[in-house]
Amino acid sequence: MKKILFLSILALAAAFTVSCNKENIEGEGIPTDGEAVLFAAPSVINASSASTKTTLDGTSILWAEGDAITLFGENGAPVEYTLVSGAGTKSGQFENQAVAGQVTAYAVYPATENTLADSKVAVTVAAAQNYVADGFPTDYPMAAVTENGTDFTFENLATVLRLQLKGDATVASVTVRTLGENEYIAGAAAIDFTSGTPVLAASAEGAASAVTLDCGDGVALSAENETVFNLILIPGEYSGFEVTVTDANGAETVRTTGALELLAGTVKGFEAALDIYSTPQGWNLTGSFNDMNWGNDWIDLKQSDVFFIFKGLEIPEGGEFKIRYGSGEWYGCSSESANKNTAVRLDGGSNISVVAGTYDLYFDQMPHCVFIMDEGETPSFGIVGDFNNWGADGDDVKLTMDDEGIFVAKNVTFVAGAFKIRAYNDSDWAYSIGSASTVEIDSAISVLNDRSSSNITAIAGTYDVYFDLSQMKVWVMTPGQVPAE
């Protein structure tokens, strides 16, 4: 028990933002094939694990020197029993020589000095926990009920939240924080025996919304294999969690989950490991924004079907940034400032600056172009050509991105002539997308993303136009028809 709760938790799978598999933890206290004897002269008290526990792969649960549990007398006063033999084994003997023949109804682990009142006893689930390799970071709360005063069956009351980390960083700490108001996962709690089955719940006062796992001198991660970090949390239904991993250099990686239900006596894990690197790995940006330290701090861009994305780019007055791949060359823009809500073509030039505000950033690695969009807006492209005076005075016919990442404009009227696709209202023509071919109706044409690309020849008529940036293809479709048809 306690610090000798060896737990190799395997075969847990679930989406990071949604649900996950659950497995009961084998009898924390007494395993299913063992028995502990608790005796206070002259009576003997037996404690065993519940028969409903599911054995986890690699689990070995042993009693440790100094283990203690608390039994409660008829007046609710706590009586502590300590291990006298059986350390390092599945069976132990517990003794309290100061109490003889007292009738008891409830027992809890770890031992407590708190009194049982109204069938409840106050306990604490630590908000500051210590990392234990392949095991629990702190004492795991359990409780037991007896009908005859001598036989106890312990139940697991908390949830183990299992995080898998990969990378090249050395982890100093992991913090899990609830996203919902008045949602608590640690701190002051109570074990309630009212229903006859013990239940652990957060208390109204003194509960905590966050748990921090202290990794001591640091836990070095592997880029090939996941390292498991277990935290003990109070069960309940939660809106979601913010997970912050701090490395030995003080850099933080923050991820959030969706809603989760944590059940007592279960392990909840996530299918995908979190990548924690002390050196940049993919496309990333740094600069004077979001309290960043130029060059030393960076933010990874997350890849979607079309773009690499970062949402919530907080640019202060005079703030600037650049983009790079890994630790390689930095990409900026040739001008001193960029227009928002349209494309900026990047090179090895100046820092990228934009008027102060909060933006969503979309980066396309193929032509090294970035959209700095107002928060909540998505990139858009426009059709320009002979039919609208080549986009003069903002005359682009706008294509907007649908749920599949395809850019669409409906009921576009072409006259005989030429057209191109570019970023919407992009006077610099950062995206200049064309092809030296005549497009056939209801079929695709491959296009090039280059300022010098040729115009696309259009056939007169009214059509729905589809543009797939990921495939660099354009469709001119009969209205109502879609490329898949």
MOLINWO-V455202 format. One record per pair of residues at least 4 apart in sequence whose ideal C-beta (glycine too) atoms are under 7 Angstrom apart, sorted by sequence separation. I is the first residue (numbers start at 1). J is the second residue. If there is no record, write none. Layout:
I;J + I;J
//
This chain:
1;5 + 14;18 + 15;19 + 27;31 + 30;34 + 39;43 + 49;53 + 55;59 + 63;67 + 72;76 + 73;77 + 83;87 + 108;112 + 132;136 + 136;140 + 146;150 + 195;199 + 203;207 + 215;219 + 246;250 + 247;251 + 277;281 + 280;284 + 288;292 + 293;297 + 315;319 + 324;328 + 373;377 + 384;388 + 391;395 + 401;405 + 402;406 + 422;426 + 426;430 + 477;481 + 481;485 + 14;19 + 26;31 + 27;32 + 30;35 + 39;44 + 72;77 + 86;91 + 116;121 + 132;137 + 146;151 + 178;183 + 193;198 + 202;207 + 222;227 + 287;292 + 292;297 + 303;308 + 304;309 + 324;329 + 333;338 + 364;369 + 373;378 + 385;390 + 391;396 + 414;419 + 426;431 + 448;453 + 468;473 + 477;482 + 14;20 + 26;32 + 30;36 + 39;45 + 72;78 + 73;79 + 86;92 + 131;137 + 146;152 + 165;171 + 192;198 + 221;227 + 246;252 + 262;268 + 286;292 + 288;294 + 302;308 + 324;330 + 338;344 + 373;379 + 384;390 + 389;395 + 401;407 + 402;408 + 439;445 + 477;483 + 14;21 + 37;44 + 38;45 + 85;92 + 86;93 + 114;121 + 130;137 + 178;185 + 191;198 + 192;199 + 245;252 + 287;294 + 301;308 + 302;309 + 324;331 + 363;370 + 384;391 + 388;395 + 400;407 + 422;429 + 423;430 + 467;474 + 12;20 + 13;21 + 70;78 + 71;79 + 85;93 + 114;122 + 129;137 + 130;138 + 144;152 + 219;227 + 244;252 + 245;253 + 260;268 + 286;294 + 301;309 + 322;330 + 323;331 + 344;352 + 362;370 + 371;379 + 399;407 + 400;408 + 423;431 + 437;445 + 475;483 + 12;21 + 37;46 + 38;47 + 70;79 + 83;92 + 84;93 + 112;121 + 129;138 + 144;153 + 191;200 + 192;201 + 286;295 + 301;310 + 322;331 + 361;370 + 362;371 + 382;391 + 388;397 + 399;408 + 422;431 + 465;474 + 466;475 + 70;80 + 71;81 + 84;94 + 106;116 + 144;154 + 244;254 + 322;332 + 399;409 + 422;432 + 435;445 + 35;46 + 36;47 + 83;94 + 84;95 + 112;123 + 143;154 + 144;155 + 163;174 + 189;200 + 190;201 + 286;297 + 299;310 + 333;344 + 361;372 + 362;373 + 398;409 + 422;433 + 435;446 + 445;456 + 465;476 + 466;477 + 68;80 + 69;81 + 82;94 + 126;138 + 142;154 + 143;155 + 189;201 + 242;254 + 243;255 + 286;298 + 384;396 + 397;409 + 420;432 + 421;433 + 435;447 + 35;48 + 68;81 + 81;94 + 82;95 + 108;121 + 142;155 + 189;202 + 190;203 + 285;298 + 333;346 + 334;347 + 359;372 + 360;373 + 383;396 + 420;433 + 434;447 + 435;448 + 463;476 + 464;477 + 68;82 + 81;95 + 142;156 + 143;157 + 189;203 + 242;256 + 284;298 + 285;299 + 332;346 + 336;350 + 338;352 + 340;354 + 359;373 + 382;396 + 383;397 + 420;434 + 433;447 + 434;448 + 463;477 + 81;96 + 108;123 + 142;157 + 161;176 + 187;202 + 188;203 + 241;256 + 284;299 + 331;346 + 334;349 + 338;353 + 340;355 + 359;374 + 360;375 + 382;397 + 397;412 + 433;448 + 463;478 + 464;479 + 67;83 + 80;96 + 125;141 + 140;156 + 141;157 + 213;229 + 240;256 + 241;257 + 284;300 + 285;301 + 331;347 + 332;348 + 333;349 + 334;350 + 337;353 + 338;354 + 359;375 + 360;376 + 382;398 + 383;399 + 433;449 + 463;479 + 30;47 + 32;49 + 66;83 + 79;96 + 141;158 + 188;205 + 240;257 + 284;301 + 331;348 + 332;349 + 333;350 + 336;353 + 337;354 + 358;375 + 360;377 + 362;379 + 382;399 + 439;456 + 462;479 + 466;483 + 29;47 + 30;48 + 31;49 + 65;83 + 123;141 + 140;158 + 184;202 + 188;206 + 189;207 + 213;231 + 240;258 + 280;298 + 282;300 + 283;301 + 330;348 + 332;350 + 354;372 + 380;398 + 381;399 + 431;449 + 432;450 + 435;453 + 436;454 + 439;457 + 441;459 + 456;474 + 30;49 + 32;51 + 187;206 + 188;207 + 240;259 + 241;260 + 255;274 + 282;301 + 329;348 + 332;351 + 333;352 + 340;359 + 380;399 + 432;451 + 434;453 + 435;454 + 437;456 + 438;457 + 439;458 + 29;49 + 63;83 + 79;99 + 187;207 + 211;231 + 239;259 + 240;260 + 332;352 + 380;400 + 433;453 + 434;454 + 437;457 + 32;53 + 187;208 + 238;259 + 253;274 + 380;401 + 432;453 + 434;455 + 435;456 + 27;49 + 65;87 + 186;208 + 211;233 + 238;260 + 345;367 + 346;368 + 379;401 + 429;451 + 434;456 + 441;463 + 5;28 + 27;50 + 63;86 + 64;87 + 79;102 + 184;207 + 253;276 + 290;313 + 323;346 + 345;368 + 346;369 + 378;401 + 449;472 + 63;87 + 136;160 + 184;208 + 185;209 + 237;261 + 238;262 + 289;313 + 290;314 + 345;369 + 346;370 + 69;94 + 184;209 + 186;211 + 283;308 + 285;310 + 289;314 + 344;369 + 447;472 + 27;53 + 62;88 + 63;89 + 183;209 + 185;211 + 236;262 + 289;315 + 343;369 + 344;370 + 381;407 + 383;409 + 387;413 + 398;424 + 446;472 + 447;473 + 1;28 + 26;53 + 62;89 + 235;262 + 251;278 + 289;316 + 387;414 + 446;473 + 447;474 + 1;29 + 24;52 + 25;53 + 26;54 + 62;90 + 235;263 + 343;371 + 344;372 + 387;415 + 396;424 + 445;473 + 24;53 + 26;55 + 61;90 + 63;92 + 73;102 + 74;103 + 110;139 + 233;262 + 235;264 + 245;274 + 247;276 + 249;278 + 322;351 + 383;412 + 386;415 + 396;425 + 444;473 + 445;474 + 24;54 + 26;56 + 31;61 + 218;248 + 289;319 + 321;351 + 322;352 + 387;417 + 444;474 + 23;54 + 25;56 + 73;104 + 80;111 + 178;209 + 245;276 + 247;278 + 288;319 + 320;351 + 321;352 + 386;417 + 394;425 + 444;475 + 72;104 + 177;209 + 202;234 + 287;319 + 288;320 + 289;321 + 320;352 + 340;372 + 341;373 + 385;417 + 386;418 + 443;475 + 23;56 + 26;59 + 28;61 + 71;104 + 72;105 + 109;142 + 125;158 + 177;210 + 201;234 + 287;320 + 320;353 + 340;373 + 341;374 + 385;418 + 27;61 + 72;106 + 78;112 + 108;142 + 157;191 + 176;210 + 200;234 + 287;321 + 319;353 + 338;372 + 340;374 + 385;419 + 26;61 + 78;113 + 108;143 + 175;210 + 176;211 + 200;235 + 286;321 + 287;322 + 384;419 + 385;420 + 420;455 + 439;474 + 441;476 + 442;477 + 71;107 + 78;114 + 107;143 + 285;321 + 286;322 + 341;377 + 383;419 + 384;420 + 419;455 + 420;456 + 442;478 + 70;107 + 78;115 + 106;143 + 107;144 + 175;212 + 285;322 + 319;356 + 331;368 + 418;455 + 419;456 + 439;476 + 441;478 + 69;107 + 70;108 + 77;115 + 285;323 + 383;421 + 384;422 + 418;456 + 69;108 + 76;115 + 106;145 + 173;212 + 174;213 + 315;354 + 317;356 + 418;457 + 419;458 + 442;481 + 444;483 + 69;109 + 76;116 + 105;145 + 173;213 + 283;323 + 284;324 + 316;356 + 323;363 + 381;421 + 382;422 + 418;458 + 70;111 + 76;117 + 105;146 + 157;198 + 173;214 + 315;356 + 381;422 + 417;458 + 69;111 + 70;112 + 104;146 + 155;197 + 158;200 + 173;215 + 283;325 + 315;357 + 381;423 + 382;424 + 38;81 + 68;111 + 155;198 + 157;200 + 172;215 + 282;325 + 381;424 + 382;425 + 72;116 + 171;215 + 282;326 + 314;358 + 315;359 + 380;424 + 414;458 + 416;460 + 104;149 + 107;152 + 109;154 + 189;234 + 281;326 + 313;358 + 414;459 + 415;460 + 11;57 + 103;149 + 172;218 + 251;297 + 280;326 + 312;358 + 313;359 + 414;460 + 421;467 + 9;56 + 10;57 + 171;218 + 186;233 + 226;273 + 280;327 + 313;360 + 323;370 + 414;461 + 10;58 + 143;191 + 145;193 + 170;218 + 171;219 + 185;233 + 186;234 + 279;327 + 313;361 + 7;56 + 8;57 + 170;219 + 185;234 + 311;360 + 413;462 + 414;463 + 8;58 + 170;220 + 171;221 + 184;234 + 381;431 + 412;462 + 8;59 + 145;196 + 310;361 + 411;462 + 412;463 + 7;59 + 169;221 + 309;361 + 145;198 + 168;221 + 309;362 + 411;464 + 412;465 + 421;474 + 6;60 + 39;93 + 167;221 + 410;464 + 36;91 + 40;95 + 143;198 + 166;221 + 168;223 + 174;229 + 176;231 + 183;238 + 221;276 + 307;362 + 308;363 + 5;61 + 34;90 + 35;91 + 36;92 + 37;93 + 38;94 + 39;95 + 40;96 + 41;97 + 165;221 + 166;222 + 167;223 + 183;239 + 307;363 + 408;464 + 409;465 + 33;90 + 34;91 + 36;93 + 40;97 + 166;223 + 307;364 + 308;365 + 4;62 + 36;94 + 42;100 + 43;101 + 180;238 + 408;466 + 31;90 + 40;99 + 41;100 + 42;101 + 127;186 + 141;200 + 180;239 + 1;61 + 4;64 + 40;100 + 47;107 + 126;186 + 127;187 + 166;226 + 178;238 + 179;239 + 406;466 + 407;467 + 3;64 + 125;186 + 165;226 + 178;239 + 179;240 + 369;430 + 1;63 + 2;64 + 40;102 + 125;187 + 164;226 + 165;227 + 179;241 + 301;363 + 369;431 + 406;468 + 407;469 + 1;64 + 124;187 + 178;241 + 179;242 + 124;188 + 125;189 + 164;228 + 165;229 + 177;241 + 200;264 + 287;351 + 367;431 + 2;67 + 124;189 + 176;241 + 177;242 + 405;470 + 1;67 + 123;189 + 162;228 + 163;229 + 399;465 + 123;190 + 176;243 + 122;190 + 123;191 + 162;230 + 399;467 + 411;479 + 121;190 + 175;244 + 410;479 + 120;190 + 121;191 + 160;230 + 161;231 + 120;191 + 174;245 + 120;192 + 160;232 + 161;233 + 119;192 + 120;193 + 173;246 + 385;458 + 119;193 + 158;232 + 159;233 + 171;245 + 172;246 + 119;194 + 158;233 + 172;247 + 137;213 + 158;234 + 159;235 + 171;247 + 172;248 + 158;235 + 170;247 + 179;256 + 169;247 + 170;248 + 29;109 + 163;243 + 165;245 + 283;363 + 343;423 + 127;208 + 342;423 + 129;211 + 131;213 + 283;365 + 342;424 + 367;449 + 383;465 + 108;191 + 127;210 + 131;214 + 342;425 + 343;426 + 345;428 + 366;449 + 127;211 + 128;212 + 129;213 + 130;214 + 131;215 + 342;426 + 127;212 + 129;214 + 131;216 + 345;430 + 128;214 + 344;430 + 381;467 + 106;193 + 343;430 + 131;219 + 343;431 + 140;232 + 137;230 + 134;228 + 136;230 + 137;231 + 138;232 + 135;230 + 137;232 + 136;232 + 47;144 + 131;229 + 306;405 + 305;405 + 129;231 + 50;153 + 129;232 + 159;262 + 46;150 + 49;153 + 159;263 + 45;150 + 46;151 + 47;152 + 48;153 + 49;154 + 50;155 + 159;264 + 162;267 + 171;276 + 364;469 + 44;150 + 46;152 + 158;264 + 162;268 + 164;270 + 43;150 + 45;152 + 47;154 + 125;232 + 157;264 + 159;266 + 160;267 + 161;268 + 162;269 + 166;273 + 169;276 + 1;109 + 2;110 + 156;264 + 165;273 + 167;275 + 169;277 + 125;234 + 156;265 + 159;268 + 164;273 + 165;274 + 166;275 + 167;276 + 168;277 + 169;278 + 155;265 + 164;274 + 167;277 + 168;278 + 163;274 + 165;276 + 168;279 + 28;140 + 29;142 + 28;142 + 30;154 + 29;154 + 8;134 + 28;154 + 7;134 + 27;154 + 6;134 + 7;135 + 28;156 + 6;135 + 7;136 + 5;135 + 5;136 + 25;156 + 5;140 + 25;160 + 2;139 + 12;162 + 9;162 + 306;469 + 306;470 + 305;470 + 9;228 + 7;230 + 17;257 + 18;258 + 25;265 + 16;257 + 17;258 + 22;263 + 24;265 + 24;266 + 25;267 + 23;266 + 22;266 + 23;267 + 22;267 + 22;268 + 20;268 + 20;269 + 20;270 + 16;270 + 12;267 + 14;269 + 16;271 + 14;270 + 15;271 + 16;272 + 12;269 + 14;271 + 9;267 + 13;271
//
